[in-house]
Amino acid sequence: EVLFKGKSVFKGYTKYNGVECAVIESKATVDSEGNNQLMTNMDDMEASLITVQSGDVATIIFFDIKEQIPRYMKSTIVMTTDIGGVGGDYAYGDDDNDNDDEMELPMTEKIEMYLSPMK
């Protein structure tokens, strides 16, 4: 589980595909006080954990006030993880090595969604 702390700000209104939408901008940072660990295999409770060292998420939402749904959403997630000591199928390096070395892995994920009301 990785927790983020941040805030959202109403930026105004825009027309998106002919629909009046509120524009909401959100920004958050990884909560450094949290556990911030991800399991490498959600089905295996013995799985190794990956520690999220740092990260940010930025999101823009066009929210259709009349239909009460987001019409458009774009998020960018940037994180740096420590995958040191990950074993099993995720092992790296020499098999004889105990994998105690740390390896930082920067990751960026962009998510873009276009939505419409169900009729």
C-alpha positions in Angstrom: 0.0 0.0 0.0 1.3 3.4 -1.0 -0.2 6.5 0.5 -0.1 10.0 -1.1 -0.7 13.4 0.5 -1.8 16.3 -1.6 -4.6 18.7 -2.6 -7.0 19.4 -5.4 -7.8 22.9 -6.7 -10.8 24.1 -8.8 -9.3 25.9 -11.8 -12.4 27.1 -13.6 -14.7 25.9 -16.4 -14.1 24.7 -19.9 -16.2 23.1 -22.7 -15.1 19.6 -23.4 -16.7 17.9 -26.4 -19.5 20.5 -26.2 -20.1 19.8 -22.5 -19.6 22.4 -19.8 -17.0 20.9 -17.3 -15.3 22.0 -14.1 -11.6 21.8 -14.3 -9.9 20.2 -11.3 -6.2 19.9 -10.8 -4.7 17.6 -8.2 -1.1 17.1 -7.0 0.2 14.7 -4.4 3.4 13.3 -3.1 4.2 9.9 -1.5 3.6 10.1 2.2 7.1 9.4 3.7 5.5 8.5 7.0 3.7 5.5 5.5 4.8 1.9 4.9 5.0 2.5 1.1 5.5 -1.1 0.1 4.2 -3.1 -2.9 4.0 -6.9 -3.1 5.7 -8.5 -6.2 2.9 -11.1 -6.3 -0.5 -10.2 -4.9 -1.5 -13.9 -4.7 1.5 -14.9 -2.6 1.6 -13.6 0.9 5.2 -14.7 1.2 6.1 -12.5 -1.8 8.9 -10.0 -1.7 8.1 -6.3 -1.1 9.2 -3.4 -3.2 9.7 -0.1 -1.3 8.6 3.1 -2.9 11.2 5.7 -1.9 9.6 8.8 -3.5 6.9 9.7 -5.9 4.4 12.2 -7.2 1.1 12.1 -9.0 -0.4 15.0 -11.0 -4.0 14.8 -12.3 -6.3 17.0 -14.4 -10.0 16.2 -14.4 -12.8 17.7 -16.6 -15.9 17.1 -14.5 -19.3 17.2 -16.1 -21.5 18.9 -13.4 -24.8 18.0 -15.0 -24.1 14.3 -15.3 -21.9 14.2 -12.2 -19.1 12.2 -13.9 -15.6 12.9 -15.0 -15.5 13.3 -18.8 -11.8 13.4 -19.1 -8.9 12.5 -16.7 -5.2 12.4 -17.2 -2.7 11.3 -14.5 1.0 11.2 -14.5 2.6 9.0 -11.7 6.3 9.2 -11.1 7.9 7.0 -8.5 11.4 5.7 -7.5 11.4 2.2 -6.0 14.0 0.1 -4.2 14.0 -3.4 -5.6 17.0 -4.6 -3.6 16.8 -8.1 -2.3 13.8 -9.1 -4.5 14.0 -12.8 -5.0 12.2 -15.6 -6.9 11.2 -14.8 -10.4 12.3 -11.2 -9.8 15.8 -12.0 -8.8 18.6 -10.1 -10.5 22.4 -10.5 -10.5 24.3 -13.7 -9.7 22.4 -16.6 -8.3 25.1 -17.1 -5.7 24.6 -13.5 -4.6 22.3 -12.9 -1.7 20.7 -9.9 -3.5 21.4 -7.5 -0.6 22.5 -4.8 -3.0 20.0 -2.1 -3.5 18.7 -1.2 -7.0 16.7 1.9 -7.6 14.1 1.8 -10.4 12.5 5.0 -11.6 9.1 4.5 -13.1 6.6 6.8 -14.9 3.1 5.9 -15.8 0.6 8.0 -17.7 -3.1 7.2 -17.5 -5.6 9.0 -19.8 -9.3 8.2 -19.7 -12.2 9.5 -21.8 -15.7 8.9 -20.3 -19.3 9.3 -21.2 -22.6 8.7 -19.3 -24.1 5.2 -19.7 -27.5 5.4 -21.5 
